[in-house]
Amino acid sequence: MKNVIEVKELTKHYNGLTAVDHINFEVEEGEVFGFLGPNGAGKTTTVRMLTGVIKPSSGSVSVMGFDLGRDPIRAKETMGVVPELSNAYTELSAWNNLQFMAELYGVPKRVAVSRAEELLTKFDLYDRKDHAVKTFSKGMKQKLITAMSLMNDPEILFLDEPTSGLDVRSARLIKEMVRELRDTGKTIFLTTHYMDEASQLCNRIAIINHGRIAAIDAPEKLKMRIGGLQYVEVSFTAPVDVSDLSAMSGITRVRTSGDKIQLYTEEPDRAIRGLVDYSRSNDREIVTLNTLTPTLEDVFVKLTEEE
């Protein structure tokens, strides 16, 4: 499998502060590559350098074999970019926005017309194709800018928080589109704050923190890195004092999630026995009890806290 993005010693300084600090990674052809990081970690700055919006202070980016510094036009021709905030022209119709993007990339008129019709139908926007974008909801705008990014049939698609603020149906449509594009051989570079989304969609994930790469690996392999950290999730018929559960033997951390309580432990069997004893002695009936392995969110929190 060849690398379609190669990042070497990429660095960006702002007024004496280092936002991105000599990072290195590759993205393989046909994969969904997740790029995660807490706010202020350097995630957005990295994406802006990869898409040619800003220039790095040092280091290099190669996209489809084209050096972004020396040959930016050829590199950008291979990309489609979906920014977090809509970049559609709100006074224009959805149709005219798509045709404008086609003209920018030199897409032949006949191809542009058929591709626009196909994309508008796919994203359930065809009935609104002649309406001004300023009348669209946020979900509709997100679907439109995704369609705009696909007008040049890019080999690499950059998606920056593509489902942020969307309703469940629209978010599901975007995620299904990502899977379909991956299946056709497209490469997707995805940033998201939704850990479940990253775990479901990504072949590999990079976590950036304080401008440096904390880890890069497949989601399940990242979860294995924190080995013994498991948790037992329990819910009772009546409220309980969480501090009582925190004092149980072998429990390293307790947190609540809705009506459930999660007890982190390296000894789940001991934790389960302790919960059963607690329910008997405090007359609290257990409603649900599950043993769970670490989630990608657990990995993310642990790695970023360690950094």
N, C-alpha and C positions, 0 to 999 in steps of 0.2 A: 504494500500500500504506500503510495507516494504522499509526501507532505505538500499541502496546498498553501499553508501559512507557516512561515518560519520566522520566529522572533529571537533576535540575538542581542543580549546585553542592552535591552531597551530601557532608556532612562529619560525622565522628565523632571526638570527643576522649575520651581515657581518662586521667584523672589527669595532665593536662598533655601527654600524648603524642597525636599525631594519627594515628589508625589509618586513616582515610579522608579524603582531602584534596581537597575541591571537585571531585568527579568529575562528568562529564556524559556521558550516552549515551542512545540510544533502542533499543528492541527492536520490530521490525516484526511485524505479525500473520502467523502461520503459519510463522515461521522457528524454527530451532534455533539459539539464541544461546549460544555457549560463553563461560564466564567463567573465565579461568585466572590463576594467580599462584602464586609460591613461598609456602612457609609463612611466616606473619607479614606477608604483603603487604597484607592488608585484605580478602581475598576473602570470608571467612566473615562478617566484620562487615558488609560490603555486603549479602550475601544476607539476613542477619538484619534489616537495615533494610528491604530490599525486601519482605520477608514480614511486616513489622509486629511482629517479636519484640522489637526494641529501637527506640527513637526516635533520630533523628539529632540532632546538635548544631545543625546548620543545613542548609539546602537542602530540596529537596522531591522526593517520589516520586509519580508518577501511574500508576495501574494501571487499564486499561480506562476511562480518563477520570475515575476517582475519585481525589481527593487522599487519599493514605494517612494524612496527618496530620489532615485535617478529616473524612474519611468512611471510617474504617478498616474498619467492618463491611462496607459495600458493596464495598470494594476486595477484602477477604479472601474474599468470597463467590465471586469470579471465579477464585480460585486453588486449586490442589492443591499440596501441599508434601510432598516425600519427603526427610526429613532424613538425614544420614549415619548417625546412630545410630538404631536402631529406636525408635519411639514407640508401638508396639503395647502393649496391656495383656496382659502375659504370662499372667495367671491366666485370662483369657477365651479362648474359642475363636476361631478365625479368623472364623467366621460372625458371632459376637457383636461382634467388633471392627469388621467392615464395617457391621453394622447400627447400631452406636453412632455411627460417622462419618456415616451417613445421617441419623440423628436430629439430630446437631449442625448439619447443613446444611439441615435441613427437607425432605429428600427424601421424597416420599410412599411409604408402606409398600409398595405394589404395585411401584413402580419400584425401590425399594431391594432387594426380594427378587430380582427378575429381573436387576438389575445385578450383585448379589453373586454369583449363580449363574454369570453370564457371565464375570465377572472371575476367579472361583476356577477355572473350567474353563480359561480362557485361560492362567492362570499355573500350571496343573497342580497345584492345591492342593485340588481339590474333594473328593478322597478323605480329606483331613485337615481338612475344614471344621469338624468338631465336636471337634477335638483342641485342647488348651490350647496357646497360642503358646509357652509355656516349653519345650515338647518339640520345637520347630522348630530346624532348623539355621540358620546365618546366612543362607544363600542363600534358604531358605524365608521367613525373616523379611523379607528385602529384597523378595521378590516380594509378600509380604502387605502391607507398608506402601505399596508402589507401587499395589497394588489399592485400598487404603484412600484414597489420594490421588485416585483416579479416581471415587469413589462419588458425588461431587457434579457429575460431568461438567464439570470446570473448563475455562475457556477458556485459562488459562495454567497450565503445570505447572513447578514448580521442582524440579529434581533435583540433590541435593547428593551428589556422589560415588556415583552409583547402582550402579556395578559394583565398588566397592571390596571386595576380599576374596572375590569370588564365583568359583566354578568357571567353566570356559570355557562350559559349556552354559547356565548361569544368566545369565552376562554377555551371551551372544549373544541370549538371550530378551529381556532388558531393552533391548538396542540395537535389536532388531527392533521392539519395542513403541514406542520413540521414533520410528522411521521411520514406523510405521503412524499414530501420533498426528499427526505432522507432515503426513502425506498427507490426513488428515481435516480439516486446517485449524487444529489446536491449535498454540499457541505454547509452545515448550520453552525454559526457562532452565536451562542445564546447567553445573555445575561438575565438573571432573574433573582428576585428576593424570595421566591416561593420554592422551598426545599423539596416539597413533594413533586413539583413540576420538574425540577432538575433531575430528581431521582428517576422519574418515569421516562424522561425524554433523552437524557444524555448518555452517550457511550463513554465519555470521559469528562472529568470535571477538574478545573483548576481553582484553587482557593487563594485569593490574594489578600494580604493583610499588611498594613503599614508599608505599602509599596513593594512588597516582596511576595514571591510565590511560596505559600506555606505547604501546599501539597498538590500533586496532580496524579489522578488515577481514576479507574472505573468506580462508579458509586459504591458497588458492593465491596470492592477492595478497600475503599476508604473507610467503610464501616468496620471492616475487620481490623483496622489499625488500632482501634480503641478496645480491642479484645474483650476483657472481662467486664466492661461496663455494660450491664443489662439493666432492665427495670421491670418491676412487677407493677401492673396497673390494677387498681381495685376500686370498687364503688360499694357503698353501704346503703342500707335502707334509710338511715338517718345520719345527720351530720356527726362528724367525729373531730376530736382535737388532733390536728396534724402534728403537733409537738410530741404527742404520745407515740406516734408512728416513727418520728425522727429518732426517738430514743431507743428504738428496737435494735437488737444486735445485728451487725452486718450492713446496716443501712448507711450509705454515704451521702445521700441527698434525697430530699423529698420536694415534689412540686405538685400543684393541683392543675387539672386540665378539665374545665367544666365541672361536672359532678364526679369526676374520677380523680384518684390520687395516684401519683407515680412515685415508686420507691426505687431509687437506683442502688444497685448492689452487685457485688461479685459472687454472692451466694444466694441465688434465687430460691433454692429449696428452703434454706433457713428463713428467708423472708416470708415465704408462703406459710410455713409452719407458725411463724410469729403472728401473722395476720389472722390465721384460724384461731389461735389461742386468744388474741385480742378480741375477736368478734364474740367468742364464748363468754369471756369474763366481763365484757361491757354490754352484753345483750344487743349487739349490732349485727344484723343479718347481712351477709355478703351477697350483693346482687351480681356483680361480675368480677372475675379474677383472671388476668392474663399475664403470661410471661412474654416480654417483647425484647427483641434485639435492638441495638442502637439504630437510630434513624440518621439520615443525612444531616438533619438539623443538629443532632447530638455531636456529630463529627465536626460540623462547622463551628459550633460554640466552643468545643474543646480545643480545636486548632487555633482559633482566633484568640481565645483566652490565654493559651500557652504563649502565643506570639507577643 
